[in-house]
């Protein structure tokens, strides 16, 4: 099978403009008349003029007596005017129409005496005082709402008040999404994927991004990698949709048929965006309708939708495209990037002191978890080789700005307890979000030194003093007043396959040529622990097969062992248990959360309170591989693992 090749990539704005030129939206999307009370979110295709005024009569704006104002002009303090009920004064409540001949309302508070058949007042009122006039709000025949307005709940109320029972609106843009791939399983069947199979989820990602904009999305069951079947599916949907999207198959693989299918039924206008992820996106036309090839990797799919597909569909449907608010943030660490391509970057953002600090998240096109964790995005422009730590950059928010004030940035070593802590904090009456970046213990210390994190998770052992963390804090943060609070004592060891088929008993076995290691990244406390153990055993890193194979979390290490990509790795017992693996203990160590004393605010106090709660201790212990004898306590130099 001939592989697809990209023609040439286009900037996003040029891609959108090219497709818009080939679509006649006024022909493609018609209008429809719908009941006014069902019009919220719809866009008016014709102006609306009021049928009735509001109010439709002169009415009382206060409780009291409807009167002819001129009858009260002589009233003065000490010289009351007497009015006859039913002749000169008529009792009214707020909202009642004024009786014939009345032009004002005397408030009940200004009735000096009620004599039964008459009332007296010492207060004069002027014409139309305390009267809600006919047409005060809406006047019949005036323009109520212009065309192009997206209807709100307030608009619906105004329509009904003005006697408008139906409105003419633009049709909703309708997208049909067709998942593809022999390996793709329909999520609706609740499948159990085997190696090489994936559960289809991009359809729901696309639908979830588009439906809130007012776009209808229909999802078909997955179509296998058969050009004829895919072509038939696309042609069958063209008469029923304004746009047809093919999920996956837009790249350059041997089974990527999206482009050839689009060429068979229509014309390809764009193949390749000048944006990573999202580069393999496809756009074309067929029978006057929009064709889309959505990349298979979820982050690429999201970029394709948010940057190009959503703007096109909103334009087709005369819908406003919401603009995400922008803020300026300080980058917590440097991030490299390739020249020649715009790169879409996802970030976690939180307040550190007076600044908003952003931590770059994983950049792979298939890392759907980074979209879950991201609170903002930015684009590294094509002419930059990356962004430096400390750079101030604009970002587009994915969450309300207020959420940033309730976000705690945590930088440092990974531990499963951070996920547990995050869950507990989000379950509180006033949720607090934990945004963690796993860059190793030394990375956490660096972030503390540069004042770009609230908390740092570290577990560094110093053999000379037999103490944890404080020797490193003293060396790398001289003069900085820090507080060190214990999260837990944890058990580190060798994670091996169930049943330990290679009979690994300790670090010495890592020098065996058949044993493949998966390591942690440089600067990780676990990597430092392994290096110390290798030195004690007289083993050089070059003797360990796989020493250069690095992962950033304990769960990633365990997953490598679970899938057979490695035979063992150093990690925590909780990670081994989570994936049903065996564990060979090496050491007990202290994992602490460290923060600058100046950051001891209400948010950090809530975290400390939670760490000292017995219920949280019980959740930690239930994971296995942890001790909570020090959890929540402030540590001191030389304490080691003792109380």
C-alpha positions as CSV (number, residue, x, y, z in Angstrom):
1,X,0.0,0.0,0.0
2,X,1.3,3.4,-1.0
3,X,1.9,5.7,2.0
4,X,0.3,9.1,2.1
5,X,2.6,12.1,2.0
6,X,1.9,15.6,3.3
7,X,1.5,18.2,0.6
8,X,2.7,21.1,2.7
9,X,1.6,22.3,6.1
10,X,-0.4,25.5,6.4
11,X,-0.7,28.0,9.3
12,X,-4.1,27.6,11.1
13,X,-5.5,30.9,9.9
14,X,-4.6,30.1,6.3
15,X,-6.2,26.7,6.5
16,X,-9.4,28.1,7.9
17,X,-9.5,30.8,5.2
18,X,-8.9,28.2,2.4
19,X,-11.8,26.0,3.6
20,X,-14.2,28.9,4.1
21,X,-13.7,30.1,0.6
22,X,-15.0,26.8,-0.7
23,X,-18.1,26.5,1.5
24,X,-21.3,28.4,0.8
25,X,-22.7,28.5,4.3
26,X,-26.0,30.2,3.3
27,X,-26.8,27.4,1.0
28,X,-25.4,24.6,3.2
29,X,-27.2,25.7,6.4
30,X,-30.8,26.9,6.1
31,X,-33.2,28.4,8.6
32,X,-36.0,26.9,10.6
33,X,-38.9,28.3,12.7
34,X,-39.0,27.0,16.3
35,X,-41.1,27.8,19.4
36,X,-39.6,30.7,21.3
37,X,-39.3,28.8,24.5
38,X,-37.1,26.3,22.9
39,X,-34.7,28.8,21.3
40,X,-32.1,29.2,24.0
41,X,-28.6,28.9,22.5
42,X,-29.9,29.3,18.9
43,X,-28.9,32.1,16.6
44,X,-31.6,34.4,15.1
45,X,-31.7,34.4,11.3
46,X,-34.2,37.3,11.2
47,X,-34.9,40.3,13.4
48,X,-37.6,40.2,16.0
49,X,-40.1,43.0,16.5
50,X,-42.3,43.2,19.5
51,X,-46.0,42.4,19.0
52,X,-47.1,43.7,22.4
53,X,-45.9,46.5,24.7
54,X,-44.7,45.8,28.2
55,X,-46.5,46.7,30.2
56,X,-49.7,46.9,28.2
57,X,-51.3,49.4,30.5
58,X,-50.4,52.1,33.0
59,X,-50.0,50.2,36.3
60,X,-49.3,50.9,39.9
61,X,-45.7,50.7,40.9
62,X,-46.5,50.8,44.6
63,X,-49.1,49.7,47.0
64,X,-51.5,52.5,48.0
65,X,-54.3,54.6,46.3
66,X,-54.6,55.5,42.6
67,X,-55.5,59.2,42.5
68,X,-55.7,62.1,40.1
69,X,-52.5,63.9,41.0
70,X,-54.1,67.4,40.7
71,X,-56.4,66.5,43.6
72,X,-53.4,66.3,46.0
73,X,-51.6,69.5,45.0
74,X,-53.0,71.5,48.0
75,X,-51.7,69.0,50.5
76,X,-49.2,70.4,53.0
77,X,-47.8,69.3,56.4
78,X,-50.5,70.4,58.9
79,X,-53.0,71.0,56.0
80,X,-54.2,67.6,54.8
81,X,-56.3,67.0,51.7
82,X,-59.3,64.7,52.1
83,X,-60.1,62.2,49.3
84,X,-63.2,60.1,48.9
85,X,-62.6,56.4,48.4
86,X,-64.1,55.1,45.2
87,X,-64.4,58.6,43.8
88,X,-61.1,60.4,44.4
89,X,-59.0,57.5,45.6
90,X,-58.9,53.8,44.6
91,X,-57.1,51.1,46.6
92,X,-54.4,49.4,44.4
93,X,-51.6,46.9,44.8
94,X,-48.4,46.9,42.9
95,X,-49.1,45.8,39.3
96,X,-52.8,46.7,39.3
97,X,-53.9,48.8,36.3
98,X,-54.8,52.4,37.1
99,X,-58.6,53.1,37.2
100,X,-60.0,55.5,34.5
101,X,-59.1,59.1,35.3
102,X,-56.2,58.3,37.6
103,X,-52.6,59.3,36.8
104,X,-50.6,58.7,40.0
105,X,-50.3,56.5,43.0
106,X,-50.3,57.8,46.6
107,X,-48.2,55.4,48.6
108,X,-49.9,53.8,51.5
109,X,-47.2,55.2,53.8
110,X,-48.3,58.7,52.9
111,X,-52.0,58.2,54.0
112,X,-52.1,60.4,57.2
113,X,-55.5,59.1,58.3
114,X,-58.0,56.5,57.1
115,X,-61.5,57.6,58.1
116,X,-63.4,54.7,56.6
117,X,-65.0,56.3,53.5
118,X,-62.3,58.9,53.1
119,X,-58.5,59.2,53.5
120,X,-56.4,62.2,54.4
121,X,-52.8,63.0,53.1
122,X,-50.4,65.8,53.8
123,X,-48.2,64.7,50.8
124,X,-48.8,65.9,47.2
125,X,-48.0,63.6,44.3
126,X,-47.2,64.7,40.7
127,X,-48.6,63.1,37.5
128,X,-47.4,59.6,36.8
129,X,-45.6,59.4,40.1
130,X,-45.3,55.7,41.2
131,X,-46.8,54.6,38.0
132,X,-45.3,52.0,35.6
133,X,-46.2,53.4,32.2
134,X,-47.5,51.6,29.2
135,X,-44.5,50.5,27.1
136,X,-42.1,51.5,29.8
137,X,-40.1,48.4,29.1
138,X,-41.0,47.3,25.5
139,X,-43.0,49.2,22.9
140,X,-45.0,47.3,20.4
141,X,-43.4,47.2,16.9
142,X,-40.0,48.2,18.1
143,X,-36.9,46.0,17.4
144,X,-36.6,43.6,20.2
145,X,-33.7,41.4,19.1
146,X,-31.5,41.7,16.0
147,X,-30.5,38.9,13.6
148,X,-27.3,37.1,14.5
149,X,-28.0,37.1,18.3
150,X,-27.4,33.9,20.2
151,X,-30.4,33.5,22.4
152,X,-30.1,33.6,26.2
153,X,-32.6,32.9,29.0
154,X,-33.3,36.6,29.3
155,X,-34.0,36.8,25.6
156,X,-36.6,34.0,25.9
157,X,-38.4,35.9,28.7
158,X,-38.4,39.1,26.6
159,X,-39.8,37.2,23.6
160,X,-42.7,35.7,25.5
161,X,-43.4,39.0,27.2
162,X,-43.6,40.7,23.9
163,X,-46.0,38.1,22.5
164,X,-43.5,36.4,20.2
165,X,-44.3,32.7,20.1
166,X,-42.0,31.5,17.3
167,X,-38.6,32.7,16.0
168,X,-36.6,32.0,12.8
169,X,-33.1,30.7,13.6
170,X,-30.2,29.2,11.7
171,X,-30.0,25.4,11.7
172,X,-27.6,23.9,14.0
173,X,-24.4,22.7,12.2
174,X,-24.5,18.9,12.2
175,X,-21.3,16.8,12.3
176,X,-21.1,13.1,11.7
177,X,-18.1,11.5,13.3
178,X,-16.9,8.1,11.9
179,X,-14.2,6.3,14.0
180,X,-11.9,4.0,12.0
181,X,-9.4,1.3,12.6
182,X,-9.2,-2.5,12.8
183,X,-7.8,-2.1,16.3
184,X,-10.5,0.3,17.5
185,X,-13.1,-1.0,19.9
186,X,-16.5,0.6,20.4
187,X,-16.7,1.9,23.9
188,X,-20.4,1.3,24.1
189,X,-19.8,-2.5,24.2
190,X,-17.6,-2.0,27.3
191,X,-14.8,-4.1,25.8
192,X,-11.7,-5.6,27.3
193,X,-8.8,-4.6,25.0
194,X,-6.2,-7.1,24.0
195,X,-2.6,-6.1,23.1
196,X,-2.8,-4.0,20.0
197,X,-6.3,-2.9,20.6
198,X,-7.6,0.5,21.9
199,X,-10.9,1.7,23.2
200,X,-12.4,4.4,20.9
201,X,-12.8,7.6,22.8
202,X,-12.0,10.4,20.3
203,X,-15.6,10.6,19.2
204,X,-16.6,11.7,22.7
205,X,-13.7,14.1,22.9
206,X,-14.8,15.7,19.7
207,X,-18.5,15.7,20.6
208,X,-17.7,17.1,24.1
209,X,-15.8,20.0,22.6
210,X,-18.4,20.8,20.0
211,X,-21.8,20.3,21.6
212,X,-21.4,23.1,24.1
213,X,-20.9,25.5,21.2
214,X,-24.3,24.6,19.8
215,X,-23.2,22.0,17.3
216,X,-25.0,18.7,16.9
217,X,-22.7,15.6,16.7
218,X,-23.7,12.2,15.6
219,X,-21.3,9.3,16.2
220,X,-21.2,6.1,14.1
221,X,-19.8,2.7,15.2
222,X,-16.1,2.2,14.3
223,X,-15.4,1.3,10.6
224,X,-12.6,-1.1,9.9
225,X,-9.5,-0.2,7.9
226,X,-11.1,-1.0,4.5
227,X,-11.2,1.9,2.0
228,X,-14.4,0.7,0.4
229,X,-16.2,0.4,3.7
230,X,-15.0,3.9,4.8
231,X,-15.9,5.4,1.5
232,X,-19.4,4.0,1.7
233,X,-19.8,5.3,5.3
234,X,-18.8,8.8,4.3
235,X,-21.0,8.9,1.2
236,X,-24.0,7.6,3.2
237,X,-23.7,10.4,5.7
238,X,-23.1,13.4,3.3
239,X,-26.8,13.9,2.7
240,X,-27.6,14.0,6.4
241,X,-24.8,16.2,7.8
242,X,-23.2,19.5,7.1
243,X,-19.8,18.0,8.0
244,X,-18.4,14.5,8.0
245,X,-15.3,13.7,10.1
246,X,-13.2,10.6,9.8
247,X,-11.5,9.7,13.1
248,X,-7.8,8.6,12.6
249,X,-6.3,7.6,9.3
250,X,-5.1,11.1,8.4
251,X,-1.4,10.5,8.9
252,X,1.2,8.8,6.7
253,X,0.8,5.1,7.7
254,X,0.1,2.3,5.4
255,X,-3.4,2.0,6.7
256,X,-4.2,5.7,6.8
257,X,-7.0,5.9,4.2
258,X,-8.6,9.2,5.1
259,X,-7.0,11.3,2.4
260,X,-7.6,8.7,-0.4
261,X,-11.3,8.4,0.7
262,X,-11.7,12.2,0.8
263,X,-10.2,12.4,-2.7
264,X,-12.6,9.7,-3.9
265,X,-15.7,11.5,-2.7
266,X,-14.6,15.1,-2.9
267,X,-11.5,17.3,-2.8
268,X,-8.7,17.7,-0.3
269,X,-8.0,21.4,0.5
270,X,-5.6,21.1,3.5
271,X,-3.4,18.2,4.5
272,X,-1.1,19.2,7.4
273,X,-1.2,22.1,9.9
274,X,1.8,24.1,10.9
275,X,1.1,23.1,14.5
276,X,2.3,20.2,16.7
277,X,0.4,18.2,17.9
278,X,-2.3,18.4,15.2
279,X,-0.1,18.4,12.1
280,X,-1.8,15.4,10.3
281,X,-5.2,17.2,10.2
282,X,-7.2,17.0,6.9
283,X,-9.8,19.3,5.5
284,X,-11.8,19.1,2.3
285,X,-15.2,19.4,0.6
286,X,-17.6,17.0,-1.0
287,X,-21.1,17.9,-2.3
288,X,-20.8,21.3,-0.8
289,X,-20.2,19.9,2.7
290,X,-17.1,20.0,4.9
291,X,-14.9,16.9,5.1
292,X,-12.5,16.5,8.0
293,X,-9.7,14.0,8.8
294,X,-9.3,14.2,12.6
295,X,-5.9,12.7,13.8
296,X,-6.0,9.6,15.9
297,X,-3.9,10.7,18.8
298,X,-6.2,12.4,21.3
299,X,-4.1,15.6,21.9
300,X,-3.8,16.0,18.1
301,X,-7.5,15.5,17.8
302,X,-8.2,18.1,20.4
303,X,-5.9,20.6,18.7
304,X,-7.5,19.9,15.3
305,X,-11.0,20.5,16.8
306,X,-10.2,23.6,18.9
307,X,-8.0,25.4,16.5
308,X,-9.7,24.7,13.1
309,X,-12.8,22.5,13.2
310,X,-14.7,24.5,15.9
311,X,-14.0,27.8,14.2
312,X,-15.2,26.5,10.9
313,X,-18.4,24.9,12.3
314,X,-19.2,28.0,14.3
315,X,-18.8,30.1,11.2
316,X,-21.1,27.8,9.2
317,X,-23.8,28.0,11.9
318,X,-23.4,31.8,12.5
319,X,-22.5,30.8,16.1
320,X,-20.1,33.0,18.2
321,X,-16.8,31.3,18.9
322,X,-16.0,31.6,22.7
323,X,-12.7,33.2,23.3
324,X,-10.7,31.8,26.2
325,X,-9.4,34.5,28.6
326,X,-5.6,35.1,28.6
327,X,-3.3,35.7,31.5
328,X,0.4,36.1,31.8
329,X,2.4,33.4,33.7
330,X,5.9,32.7,34.6
331,X,7.4,29.5,33.3
332,X,8.6,27.2,36.0
333,X,11.2,25.4,33.9
334,X,12.7,25.6,30.5
335,X,11.1,23.8,27.6
336,X,12.9,23.1,24.4
337,X,11.1,23.1,21.0
338,X,12.1,22.5,17.4
339,X,12.5,25.4,15.0
340,X,10.2,25.6,12.0
341,X,7.0,24.4,13.7
342,X,4.5,26.0,16.0
343,X,4.1,23.8,19.1
344,X,0.9,23.6,21.2
345,X,1.9,23.3,24.9
346,X,-0.3,22.4,27.8
347,X,0.4,23.7,31.3
348,X,-0.6,23.4,34.9
349,X,-1.0,26.9,36.5
350,X,-1.2,28.1,40.1
351,X,-0.4,31.1,42.2
352,X,3.0,31.3,43.9
353,X,3.2,34.4,46.0
354,X,2.2,37.3,43.8
355,X,2.8,35.5,40.5
356,X,1.0,32.9,38.4
357,X,3.4,30.1,37.7
358,X,3.0,27.6,34.9
359,X,4.5,24.1,34.8
360,X,4.8,22.5,31.3
361,X,3.1,19.1,31.1
362,X,3.9,16.1,28.9
363,X,4.0,16.9,25.2
364,X,3.2,13.6,23.5
365,X,0.2,13.7,21.0
366,X,-1.1,10.5,22.7
367,X,-1.0,11.8,26.3
368,X,-4.6,12.3,27.0
369,X,-3.8,12.7,30.8
370,X,-2.1,16.0,30.1
371,X,-5.4,17.4,28.8
372,X,-7.0,16.2,32.0
373,X,-4.4,18.0,34.1
374,X,-3.9,21.1,32.0
375,X,-5.3,24.5,33.1
376,X,-3.9,26.5,30.2
377,X,-2.3,26.3,26.8
378,X,0.2,28.3,24.8
379,X,1.9,28.1,21.5
380,X,5.7,28.1,21.1
381,X,6.1,30.0,17.8
382,X,7.9,28.5,14.9
383,X,10.9,30.8,15.2
384,X,11.7,29.8,18.8
385,X,13.9,26.9,20.0
386,X,11.9,26.8,23.2
387,X,11.1,28.9,26.2
388,X,13.5,29.6,29.2
389,X,12.6,29.1,32.8
390,X,11.4,32.4,34.2
391,X,10.0,33.6,30.9
392,X,6.8,35.5,31.2
393,X,4.4,34.3,28.5
394,X,0.7,34.7,27.6
395,X,-1.5,31.6,28.0
396,X,-5.1,30.8,27.2
397,X,-7.0,29.5,30.2
398,X,-8.9,26.2,30.1
399,X,-10.5,26.8,33.5
400,X,-12.1,29.7,35.3
401,X,-9.5,32.2,36.5
402,X,-10.7,31.8,40.1
403,X,-9.6,28.1,40.0
404,X,-6.0,29.3,39.7
405,X,-6.2,30.8,43.2
406,X,-7.2,27.5,44.6
407,X,-4.5,25.5,42.8
408,X,-1.4,24.3,44.6
409,X,1.7,23.7,42.4
410,X,3.7,20.7,43.6
411,X,7.1,20.0,41.9
412,X,9.4,17.1,42.6
413,X,9.5,13.4,43.0
414,X,6.5,11.3,42.1
415,X,4.5,9.3,44.6
416,X,1.1,7.7,44.5
417,X,0.2,9.5,47.7
418,X,0.1,12.8,45.8
419,X,-2.9,11.4,43.8
420,X,-4.5,10.3,47.1
421,X,-3.9,13.8,48.5
422,X,-5.3,15.4,45.4
423,X,-8.5,13.4,45.7
424,X,-9.0,14.3,49.3
425,X,-8.5,18.0,48.7
426,X,-11.0,18.0,45.8
427,X,-13.6,16.3,48.0
428,X,-13.6,19.1,50.5
429,X,-16.4,21.6,50.8
430,X,-14.2,24.2,49.2
431,X,-12.1,22.1,46.8
432,X,-8.4,22.7,46.5
433,X,-6.6,21.5,43.3
434,X,-3.2,19.9,43.4
435,X,-1.2,20.3,40.2
436,X,1.9,18.2,40.3
437,X,4.9,17.9,38.0
438,X,7.2,14.9,38.3
439,X,10.7,16.1,37.7
440,X,12.5,14.3,40.6
441,X,13.6,15.4,44.0
442,X,16.4,17.7,42.7
443,X,13.9,19.3,40.3
444,X,11.7,20.0,43.3
445,X,14.6,21.7,45.2
446,X,15.5,23.7,42.1
447,X,11.8,24.9,41.9
448,X,11.9,25.9,45.6
449,X,15.2,27.8,45.1
450,X,13.7,29.7,42.2
451,X,10.5,30.3,44.1
452,X,8.4,28.7,41.3
453,X,6.4,26.1,43.4
454,X,4.5,26.0,46.6
455,X,5.4,22.5,47.6
456,X,8.3,20.2,46.6
457,X,8.2,16.5,47.1
458,X,11.6,15.1,48.0
459,X,13.1,11.9,49.4
460,X,16.9,12.3,49.2
461,X,19.1,10.2,51.5
462,X,22.6,11.4,52.5
463,X,24.8,8.5,53.5
464,X,27.3,10.7,55.3
465,X,24.8,12.0,57.8
466,X,22.3,9.2,57.5
467,X,19.6,11.9,57.2
468,X,17.0,12.7,54.7
469,X,16.5,15.9,52.7
470,X,18.0,18.5,55.1
471,X,21.6,18.0,53.9
472,X,20.4,18.7,50.4
473,X,18.2,21.7,51.4
474,X,21.2,23.2,53.3
475,X,23.5,22.8,50.3
476,X,21.1,24.0,47.6
477,X,18.9,26.4,49.5
478,X,21.3,28.3,51.8
479,X,19.6,31.0,53.8
480,X,16.1,30.0,52.7
481,X,13.7,29.4,55.5
482,X,11.9,26.2,54.6
483,X,9.5,23.9,56.4
484,X,9.7,20.2,55.9
485,X,6.5,18.1,56.6
486,X,6.5,14.4,56.3
487,X,4.0,12.8,53.9
488,X,5.0,9.2,54.7
489,X,7.8,6.7,55.2
490,X,7.8,4.5,52.2
491,X,9.3,1.2,51.1
492,X,11.6,1.3,48.0
493,X,12.7,-1.9,46.3
494,X,13.1,-3.8,43.1
495,X,9.8,-4.3,41.2
496,X,9.8,-7.6,39.3
497,X,7.3,-9.7,37.4
498,X,4.8,-11.8,39.3
499,X,6.6,-15.0,40.4
500,X,10.0,-13.4,39.9
501,X,10.8,-15.6,36.9
502,X,14.5,-14.5,36.7
503,X,15.1,-15.1,40.4
504,X,16.2,-11.6,41.1
505,X,17.2,-11.3,44.8
506,X,19.0,-7.9,45.1
507,X,21.0,-5.2,43.4
508,X,23.8,-7.5,42.6
509,X,21.6,-9.3,40.1
510,X,21.2,-6.2,38.0
511,X,24.7,-6.9,36.6
512,X,23.4,-10.2,35.0
513,X,23.3,-9.7,31.2
514,X,19.8,-11.2,30.8
515,X,18.3,-8.7,33.4
516,X,16.8,-5.6,31.8
517,X,16.4,-2.6,34.1
518,X,14.0,0.4,33.8
519,X,15.5,3.4,35.6
520,X,14.2,6.7,36.9
521,X,15.2,10.0,35.4
522,X,18.3,12.0,36.5
523,X,17.7,14.0,39.7
524,X,15.0,11.6,41.0
525,X,15.6,10.4,44.6
526,X,14.9,6.9,43.5
527,X,17.7,7.2,40.9
528,X,20.0,8.5,43.6
529,X,19.1,5.5,45.8
530,X,19.8,3.1,43.0
531,X,23.2,4.7,42.3
532,X,24.1,4.5,46.0
533,X,23.1,0.8,46.1
534,X,25.1,0.0,42.9
535,X,28.2,1.7,44.4
536,X,27.9,-0.3,47.6
537,X,27.7,-3.5,45.4
538,X,30.7,-2.5,43.4
539,X,28.6,-2.3,40.1
540,X,29.2,0.3,37.4
541,X,26.1,1.7,35.7
542,X,27.6,0.5,32.4
543,X,27.3,-3.0,33.6
544,X,23.5,-2.7,34.0
545,X,21.4,-3.4,30.9
546,X,18.8,-0.7,30.5
547,X,20.3,1.7,33.0
548,X,19.8,4.5,30.4
549,X,16.0,3.6,30.0
550,X,14.3,6.3,32.0
551,X,10.8,6.8,33.3
552,X,9.3,9.7,35.3
553,X,7.0,7.9,37.8
554,X,6.8,4.8,39.9
555,X,3.7,3.7,38.0
556,X,5.5,4.0,34.7
557,X,8.3,1.8,36.0
558,X,5.8,-0.8,37.2
559,X,4.0,-0.6,33.9
560,X,7.2,-1.4,32.0
561,X,7.7,-4.5,34.2
562,X,4.1,-5.5,33.9
563,X,4.2,-5.4,30.1
564,X,7.6,-7.1,29.8
565,X,9.4,-4.1,28.4
566,X,11.8,-4.5,31.4
567,X,12.5,-7.2,33.9
568,X,12.8,-5.0,37.0
569,X,13.0,-1.4,38.1
570,X,13.4,0.5,41.4
571,X,10.2,1.8,42.8
572,X,7.7,1.8,45.7
573,X,5.8,-1.2,47.0
574,X,2.5,0.6,46.4
575,X,3.2,0.8,42.6
576,X,4.1,-2.9,42.5
577,X,0.9,-3.9,44.4
578,X,-1.2,-1.7,42.1
579,X,-0.2,-3.7,39.1
580,X,0.0,-7.2,40.7
581,X,3.9,-7.4,40.7
582,X,6.4,-8.8,43.1
583,X,8.6,-6.6,45.2
584,X,12.1,-7.1,46.7
585,X,12.7,-4.5,49.5
586,X,15.8,-2.4,49.4
587,X,15.2,0.5,51.8
588,X,12.8,2.5,53.9
589,X,12.9,6.2,53.2
590,X,11.3,9.5,54.2
591,X,9.2,11.3,51.6
592,X,8.6,14.9,52.7
593,X,6.7,17.9,51.4
594,X,8.9,21.0,51.7
595,X,7.8,24.6,51.3
596,X,9.1,28.1,52.0
597,X,7.9,29.5,55.3
598,X,6.6,32.6,53.4
599,X,4.1,30.3,51.6
600,X,2.4,29.1,54.8
601,X,-1.0,30.4,53.8
602,X,-4.6,29.2,54.3
603,X,-4.2,26.7,51.4
604,X,-1.1,25.1,52.8
605,X,-2.7,25.0,56.3
606,X,-5.6,23.0,54.8
607,X,-3.1,20.5,53.4
608,X,-1.3,20.2,56.8
609,X,-4.6,19.7,58.5
610,X,-5.5,16.9,56.2
611,X,-2.1,15.2,56.6
612,X,-2.7,15.0,60.3
613,X,-6.2,13.5,60.0
614,X,-6.5,9.9,61.1
615,X,-8.8,9.0,58.2
616,X,-6.1,10.1,55.7
617,X,-3.6,7.9,57.5
618,X,-5.9,5.0,57.2
619,X,-6.1,5.5,53.4
620,X,-2.3,5.7,53.2
621,X,-1.9,2.4,55.1
622,X,-4.5,0.7,52.9
623,X,-2.2,1.1,49.9
624,X,0.6,-0.9,51.5
625,X,4.2,0.0,51.5
626,X,3.8,3.1,53.6
627,X,4.2,4.0,57.3
628,X,2.4,6.9,58.8
629,X,4.2,7.3,62.1
630,X,5.6,10.7,61.0
631,X,2.9,11.8,58.6
632,X,1.9,15.4,59.1
633,X,4.7,16.2,61.4
634,X,7.3,18.9,60.9
635,X,10.7,17.3,60.4
636,X,14.0,18.5,61.9
637,X,17.6,18.0,60.8
638,X,19.2,14.7,61.9
639,X,15.8,13.1,62.6
640,X,16.2,10.4,60.0
641,X,13.4,7.9,60.3
642,X,13.0,8.3,64.0
643,X,10.3,10.1,65.9
